[in-house]
Amino acid sequence: MRSYSELFRTREFTPLFLSSCFRTTASTVSGLALGTLVYRATGSPLLTALSMFGPSLVQVIGASTLLSAADRLPPRATTAGISFLFGLGTAAMAFPGLPVGAVFALLLFLGLVQSFGGGVQWGLLTEILAKEGYLLGRSVFNMMSGIAQIAGYATGGLLVALLSPRSTLLLAAGLYLAAAVTARFGLTPRAPRALGRPSVARTWRANARLFASPERRTLYLLLWVPNGLVVGCESLYVSYAPSRAGVLFAFAALGMFAGDVTTGRLLPPRIRARLGIPFLLLLATPYLFFVLRPGLAVAAALAALASVGFGSSLIQQERLVALIPDELSGHGLGLHTAGMVTMQGVSAALAGGIAQLVAPATAMTVMAAASVAVTLALAPALLRHRAASPEDQRPEPSTAHGRQSEVNSP
């Protein structure tokens, strides 16, 4: 599969894409509205950052207990059901007078639900496109995410200003419900990829199997830590520019879009494989200049330039998909997603905590420096794996065929 037109001619790709588009836009609009609501109520950079990214923290619980569900639940019903729950939860957050503690309780519940949702969606994508088409398909999803975030943050900022944060949350809830309807009536029923009931034991066993490979371990860490630390920088946009945060978010999304187009469509595979580490360094370096407290225009340009580096995720994911056994595709990709958003939540909390002590601009620089340090520390291991012979890099053989994996596991 070599072109975008081929993707959209593939059955089920379009409804999965549209459902994700609705969900991403809803998440963007609701995140900005909720962050604004919490900041107005508390004036706290820490609570504001946690309201936008904190629910990710709970995903580490889901990744260690619920992730086996990603391959053992029917994909259509699960995808539609998760969007429906998010719609209800977002509408509930718009209730006037709802205490901040109750808002965070809802956010944590939704984060737990979402902990296996990414695995369901990306595992389904590998079935619709097969592994050979995953990179191109995922790049389209990432580009859509960039466009949806640009539109969502711009629209969300306008709606918050013209209406109110609570009204904006209700509109976001409607978008989540649209995502649920699109998934329910656009996707076809599919059997789970693996038989047996989800369990904590199966989750632990699969996690241990995935982490047994040194190369997979390195890829997971590169996908989780440097990117997550940079998201900590982004979590301080509202504190850095309270009335113009939507501009920073929109420019960051524009940069991410450019990086995904370049990585997914324009770069030849041989060159792309060598740019994972340089892109990760690009992702963090521009935020080092925030120590100078640039004005809005320069800050937006730096955010856009940095976000081009998010293309590194596609490069790491392409290799990770090749190394994950077929019967663990949902689990393996769900582990990536859950770990990534968990690290984003940890980084948002860390960045918010630092910003309580120093200026938000200084906290952003500290997080960026940490991202650069982690990338440089992990780079030698990745280069060793890449230099290994093809025989050493082959994925481990599957222990079962297709959906028959782990049927007899307790």
C-alpha positions as CSV (number, residue, x, y, z in Angstrom):
1,M,0.0,0.0,0.0
2,R,1.7,3.1,-1.3
3,S,-0.8,6.0,-1.6
4,Y,-3.4,7.7,0.5
5,S,-6.1,7.0,-2.1
6,E,-5.5,3.3,-1.6
7,L,-6.0,3.7,2.1
8,F,-9.4,5.3,1.7
9,R,-10.4,2.7,-0.9
10,T,-9.8,0.1,1.8
11,R,-13.0,-1.1,3.4
12,E,-13.5,0.1,7.0
13,F,-10.5,2.5,7.0
14,T,-12.8,5.5,6.4
15,P,-15.2,4.9,9.2
16,L,-12.4,4.2,11.6
17,F,-10.6,7.3,10.5
18,L,-13.8,9.5,10.8
19,S,-14.6,8.1,14.3
20,S,-11.0,8.9,15.4
21,C,-11.3,12.4,13.9
22,F,-14.5,13.1,15.9
23,R,-12.8,11.8,19.0
24,T,-9.6,13.7,18.6
25,T,-11.5,17.0,18.0
26,A,-13.6,16.3,21.0
27,S,-10.6,15.7,23.2
28,T,-8.9,18.9,22.0
29,V,-11.9,21.1,22.5
30,S,-12.8,19.6,25.9
31,G,-9.2,19.7,27.1
32,L,-8.8,23.4,26.4
33,A,-12.2,24.2,27.9
34,L,-11.5,22.1,31.0
35,G,-8.1,23.5,31.5
36,T,-9.5,27.0,31.3
37,L,-12.3,26.1,33.7
38,V,-9.9,24.7,36.3
39,Y,-7.4,27.6,35.9
40,R,-10.2,30.1,36.5
41,A,-11.4,28.2,39.5
42,T,-8.0,27.5,41.1
43,G,-5.4,29.7,39.6
44,S,-3.0,26.7,39.9
45,P,-0.6,25.8,37.0
46,L,-0.3,22.3,38.5
47,L,-4.1,21.6,38.6
48,T,-4.5,23.1,35.2
49,A,-1.9,20.8,33.7
50,L,-3.3,17.8,35.5
51,S,-6.8,18.6,34.2
52,M,-5.6,18.5,30.7
53,F,-3.1,15.6,30.9
54,G,-3.5,14.1,34.4
55,P,-6.0,11.4,33.4
56,S,-3.1,9.8,31.5
57,L,-1.5,8.9,34.9
58,V,-4.1,6.2,35.5
59,Q,-3.4,4.5,32.3
60,V,-0.4,2.8,33.9
61,I,-2.9,1.0,36.1
62,G,-4.9,-0.1,33.1
63,A,-1.7,-1.1,31.2
64,S,-0.8,-3.5,34.0
65,T,-4.3,-4.9,34.7
66,L,-6.7,-4.4,31.7
67,L,-4.6,-4.4,28.6
68,S,-5.2,-8.0,27.7
69,A,-8.8,-6.8,26.8
70,A,-7.3,-5.1,23.7
71,D,-7.1,-8.4,21.8
72,R,-10.1,-10.1,23.6
73,L,-13.0,-7.8,23.1
74,P,-15.0,-7.3,19.9
75,P,-13.3,-4.2,18.2
76,R,-16.5,-2.5,16.9
77,A,-18.5,-2.6,20.1
78,T,-15.5,-1.6,22.2
79,T,-14.5,1.3,20.0
80,A,-18.1,2.6,19.9
81,G,-18.6,2.0,23.6
82,I,-15.5,3.9,24.7
83,S,-16.5,6.9,22.7
84,F,-20.0,6.8,24.2
85,L,-18.6,6.7,27.7
86,F,-16.4,9.7,27.0
87,G,-19.4,11.6,25.7
88,L,-21.3,10.9,28.9
89,G,-18.4,11.8,31.1
90,T,-17.6,15.0,29.2
91,A,-21.2,16.1,29.5
92,A,-21.2,15.4,33.2
93,M,-18.1,17.7,33.7
94,A,-20.2,20.6,32.3
95,F,-22.6,20.3,35.2
96,P,-22.7,23.7,37.0
97,G,-21.2,23.7,40.5
98,L,-19.5,20.3,40.0
99,P,-16.6,20.3,42.5
100,V,-13.1,20.2,41.1
101,G,-12.5,16.9,42.9
102,A,-15.5,15.3,41.1
103,V,-14.1,16.5,37.8
104,F,-10.8,14.8,38.5
105,A,-12.6,11.6,39.6
106,L,-14.4,11.5,36.2
107,L,-11.2,12.2,34.4
108,L,-9.4,9.3,36.1
109,F,-12.3,6.9,35.3
110,L,-12.2,7.9,31.7
111,G,-8.4,7.5,31.7
112,L,-8.8,3.9,33.0
113,V,-11.3,3.1,30.2
114,Q,-9.0,4.6,27.6
115,S,-6.0,2.5,28.8
116,F,-6.9,-0.3,26.5
117,G,-8.8,1.7,23.9
118,G,-5.7,2.6,22.0
119,G,-4.8,-1.1,21.7
120,V,-8.2,-1.9,20.3
121,Q,-8.0,0.9,17.7
122,W,-4.5,0.3,16.5
123,G,-4.8,-3.5,16.6
124,L,-7.9,-3.1,14.4
125,L,-5.9,-0.9,12.0
126,T,-3.3,-3.7,11.6
127,E,-6.2,-6.0,10.6
128,I,-7.7,-3.5,8.2
129,L,-4.4,-2.6,6.5
130,A,-2.1,-5.4,7.5
131,K,1.3,-4.6,9.0
132,E,2.8,-3.5,5.7
133,G,0.3,-0.6,5.4
134,Y,0.4,0.4,9.1
135,L,3.0,3.2,8.8
136,L,1.1,4.9,6.0
137,G,-2.2,4.5,7.7
138,R,-0.9,5.7,11.1
139,S,0.7,8.7,9.4
140,V,-2.7,9.7,8.0
141,F,-4.2,9.3,11.5
142,N,-1.4,11.5,12.9
143,M,-1.9,14.1,10.2
144,M,-5.6,14.1,11.0
145,S,-4.8,14.5,14.6
146,G,-2.7,17.5,13.8
147,I,-5.5,19.1,11.7
148,A,-8.1,18.2,14.2
149,Q,-6.0,19.8,17.0
150,I,-5.4,22.9,15.0
151,A,-9.1,23.3,14.3
152,G,-10.0,22.1,17.8
153,Y,-7.8,24.5,19.7
154,A,-8.7,27.4,17.4
155,T,-12.4,26.6,17.6
156,G,-12.2,25.7,21.3
157,G,-10.5,29.0,22.2
158,L,-13.2,30.9,20.2
159,L,-16.0,29.0,21.9
160,V,-14.6,29.4,25.3
161,A,-14.3,33.2,24.7
162,L,-17.7,33.6,23.0
163,L,-19.8,31.1,25.1
164,S,-18.3,29.5,28.2
165,P,-16.1,26.5,29.1
166,R,-19.2,24.5,30.2
167,S,-21.0,25.1,26.9
168,T,-17.8,24.1,25.0
169,L,-17.7,20.9,27.0
170,L,-21.2,20.0,25.9
171,L,-20.3,20.5,22.3
172,A,-17.3,18.2,22.8
173,A,-19.6,15.6,24.3
174,G,-21.7,15.7,21.1
175,L,-18.5,15.0,19.1
176,Y,-17.8,12.0,21.2
177,L,-21.3,10.7,20.6
178,A,-20.8,11.3,16.8
179,A,-17.6,9.1,17.0
180,A,-19.6,6.4,18.8
181,V,-22.3,6.4,16.1
182,T,-19.7,6.4,13.2
183,A,-17.9,3.4,14.7
184,R,-21.1,1.4,15.5
185,F,-22.6,1.8,12.0
186,G,-19.4,2.1,9.9
187,L,-17.4,-0.8,11.1
188,T,-18.2,-4.4,10.5
189,P,-18.3,-7.0,13.4
190,R,-15.0,-8.8,13.9
191,A,-14.1,-11.5,16.3
192,P,-11.4,-10.7,18.9
193,R,-7.9,-11.4,17.9
194,A,-7.3,-13.8,20.8
195,L,-9.6,-16.1,22.7
196,G,-10.2,-16.3,26.4
197,R,-11.3,-13.7,28.9
198,P,-9.2,-10.7,29.8
199,S,-7.4,-11.1,33.0
200,V,-4.6,-9.5,35.1
201,A,-2.5,-12.6,34.7
202,R,-2.7,-12.5,30.9
203,T,-1.9,-8.8,30.9
204,W,1.3,-9.4,33.0
205,R,2.3,-12.4,31.0
206,A,2.0,-10.5,27.7
207,N,3.8,-7.4,29.1
208,A,6.7,-9.6,30.2
209,R,6.9,-11.3,26.8
210,L,7.0,-7.9,25.0
211,F,9.6,-6.5,27.4
212,A,11.8,-9.7,27.0
213,S,13.2,-8.3,23.7
214,P,15.9,-5.7,24.3
215,E,15.0,-3.9,21.1
216,R,11.3,-3.7,21.9
217,R,12.3,-2.3,25.4
218,T,14.4,0.4,23.9
219,L,11.7,1.3,21.4
220,Y,9.1,1.6,24.1
221,L,11.3,3.8,26.2
222,L,12.0,6.1,23.2
223,L,8.3,6.3,22.4
224,W,7.4,7.1,26.1
225,V,9.9,9.2,27.8
226,P,11.4,11.9,25.5
227,N,8.0,12.6,23.9
228,G,6.3,12.6,27.3
229,L,8.7,15.2,28.7
230,V,8.0,17.5,25.8
231,V,4.2,17.1,26.4
232,G,5.1,18.4,29.9
233,C,6.2,21.6,28.2
234,E,2.9,21.8,26.3
235,S,0.9,21.3,29.4
236,L,2.2,24.7,30.6
237,Y,0.9,26.6,27.6
238,V,-2.2,27.8,29.5
239,S,0.0,29.0,32.4
240,Y,2.5,30.6,30.0
241,A,-0.1,32.5,28.0
242,P,-3.4,32.3,29.8
243,S,-5.5,34.2,27.2
244,R,-3.6,33.0,24.1
245,A,-2.8,29.3,24.8
246,G,-5.0,28.2,21.9
247,V,-2.5,29.9,19.5
248,L,0.4,27.9,21.0
249,F,-1.5,24.6,20.8
250,A,-2.6,25.3,17.2
251,F,1.0,26.1,16.0
252,A,2.3,23.0,17.8
253,A,-0.3,20.9,16.0
254,L,0.7,22.5,12.7
255,G,4.3,21.4,13.3
256,M,3.2,17.9,14.2
257,F,1.2,17.8,10.9
258,A,4.3,18.8,8.9
259,G,6.4,16.2,10.7
260,D,3.9,13.4,10.0
261,V,3.6,14.3,6.3
262,T,7.3,14.4,5.9
263,T,7.9,11.1,7.8
264,G,5.0,9.1,6.6
265,R,4.9,10.1,2.9
266,L,8.0,11.9,1.7
267,L,11.0,10.2,3.3
268,P,12.4,7.0,1.7
269,P,12.5,4.1,4.2
270,R,16.3,3.9,4.3
271,I,16.6,7.6,5.2
272,R,13.6,7.5,7.5
273,A,15.1,4.8,9.7
274,R,18.1,7.0,10.4
275,L,16.2,10.0,11.5
276,G,14.5,8.7,14.7
277,I,17.1,10.1,17.1
278,P,17.6,13.5,15.3
279,F,13.8,14.0,15.2
280,L,13.6,13.3,19.0
281,L,16.3,15.9,19.6
282,L,14.5,18.4,17.4
283,L,11.3,17.7,19.5
284,A,12.9,19.1,22.6
285,T,15.6,21.6,21.6
286,P,13.4,24.6,20.7
287,Y,11.9,24.6,24.2
288,L,15.3,25.3,25.6
289,F,14.9,28.8,24.3
290,F,11.8,29.4,26.4
291,V,14.1,30.3,29.3
292,L,14.3,33.7,27.5
293,R,10.5,34.1,27.8
294,P,9.8,34.8,24.2
295,G,6.8,36.7,23.1
296,L,3.7,35.0,21.6
297,A,4.9,35.0,18.0
298,V,8.3,33.6,18.7
299,A,6.9,31.1,21.2
300,A,4.4,29.8,18.6
301,A,7.2,29.5,16.0
302,L,9.4,27.5,18.5
303,A,6.4,25.2,19.4
304,A,5.7,24.5,15.7
305,L,9.4,23.7,14.9
306,A,9.7,21.4,17.9
307,S,6.5,19.5,17.1
308,V,7.9,18.5,13.7
309,G,10.0,16.1,15.8
310,F,6.9,14.2,16.7
311,G,7.5,12.4,13.4
312,S,10.0,10.3,15.4
313,S,7.1,8.4,16.8
314,L,6.2,7.0,13.4
315,I,9.7,5.9,12.8
316,Q,9.8,4.0,16.2
317,Q,6.3,2.6,15.7
318,E,7.2,1.2,12.2
319,R,9.9,-0.9,13.8
320,L,7.9,-1.8,16.8
321,V,5.0,-3.1,14.7
322,A,7.4,-5.4,12.8
323,L,8.7,-6.8,16.1
324,I,5.3,-7.5,17.7
325,P,3.8,-11.0,17.3
326,D,0.5,-11.0,15.4
327,E,-1.6,-12.3,18.2
328,L,-0.3,-9.5,20.5
329,S,-0.7,-6.7,18.0
330,G,-3.5,-4.9,20.0
331,H,-1.8,-5.5,23.3
332,G,1.7,-4.4,22.0
333,L,0.3,-1.2,20.4
334,G,-1.9,-0.6,23.4
335,L,1.1,-0.9,25.7
336,H,2.8,1.8,23.6
337,T,-0.3,4.1,23.8
338,A,-0.9,3.5,27.5
339,G,2.8,4.0,28.4
340,M,3.0,7.1,26.2
341,V,0.0,8.9,27.7
342,T,1.0,7.8,31.2
343,M,4.3,9.4,30.7
344,Q,2.5,12.5,29.4
345,G,0.5,12.6,32.6
346,V,3.6,12.2,34.8
347,S,5.4,14.9,32.8
348,A,2.4,17.3,33.1
349,A,2.3,16.8,36.8
350,L,6.1,17.2,37.1
351,A,6.1,20.3,34.8
352,G,3.1,21.8,36.8
353,G,4.9,21.1,40.1
354,I,8.1,22.9,38.8
355,A,6.0,25.8,37.5
356,Q,4.6,26.2,41.0
357,L,8.1,27.0,42.2
358,V,9.6,28.8,39.2
359,A,8.2,30.6,36.1
360,P,6.3,28.4,33.6
361,A,9.0,29.3,31.0
362,T,11.8,28.0,33.2
363,A,9.9,24.8,33.9
364,M,9.5,24.2,30.1
365,T,13.2,24.6,29.6
366,V,13.9,22.1,32.4
367,M,11.6,19.5,30.9
368,A,13.2,20.0,27.4
369,A,16.6,19.5,28.8
370,A,15.5,16.3,30.5
371,S,14.1,15.1,27.2
372,V,17.4,15.7,25.4
373,A,19.3,13.9,28.1
374,V,17.1,10.8,27.9
375,T,17.3,10.7,24.1
376,L,21.1,10.8,24.2
377,A,21.2,8.1,26.9
378,L,19.0,5.7,24.9
379,A,20.5,6.4,21.4
380,P,23.5,4.1,21.7
381,A,21.3,1.1,22.5
382,L,19.1,1.8,19.5
383,L,22.1,2.2,17.2
384,R,23.4,-1.2,18.4
385,H,20.1,-2.9,17.6
386,R,20.0,-1.3,14.2
387,A,23.6,-2.4,13.4
388,A,22.8,-6.0,14.4
389,S,22.3,-8.5,11.5
390,P,18.8,-9.0,10.1
391,E,18.8,-12.5,11.6
392,D,19.2,-11.0,15.1
393,Q,16.4,-8.5,14.5
394,R,13.7,-10.9,13.4
395,P,10.5,-10.9,15.6
396,E,10.1,-13.9,17.8
397,P,7.9,-16.6,16.3
398,S,4.3,-16.7,17.3
399,T,3.4,-19.4,19.8
400,A,0.0,-19.8,18.2
401,H,-1.8,-19.0,15.0
402,G,-4.1,-16.0,14.6
403,R,-6.9,-16.0,17.2
404,Q,-5.9,-19.3,18.8
405,S,-3.3,-17.7,21.0
406,E,-3.3,-18.5,24.7
407,V,-6.5,-20.4,24.6
408,N,-5.3,-22.7,27.3
409,S,-3.8,-20.0,29.5
410,P,-5.3,-19.6,32.9
